[in-house]
Amino acid sequence: MHGFWRAAVAVAVGSVLGWLLAILLWDVTGIVVAVRDLYGPVVGGICLFTPASLCGVGAYGLLTHRYGPKVINGETRCRKCGYILKGLSEPRCSECGERI
């Protein structure tokens, strides 16, 4: 999975999970309402945005760990076949043709 798609999936997952967490904070515990009443709407909005951001960063980290480029003994390898990608002249694996 290329970096763009890892980021896109992480944003989608982070948004859904983060906003669900924010809604739980808002409705169940009332923490966000208390903070908003005490410090104003900007800080209350930050309290809603923070869980979504943290979930997105966590999702990107997990996706990169699972689907990112493999580095074994300091050598970057092809995701598909494991061929060492050193000194390539084009962005394709010379062994299997996988786009890098």
Secondary structure, 3 states (H helix, E strand, C coil): CCHHHHHHHHHHHHHHHHHHHHHHHHHHHCHHHHHHHHHCHHHHHHHHHHHHHHHHHHHHHHHHHHHCCEEECCEEECCCCCCECCCCCCCECCCCCCEC
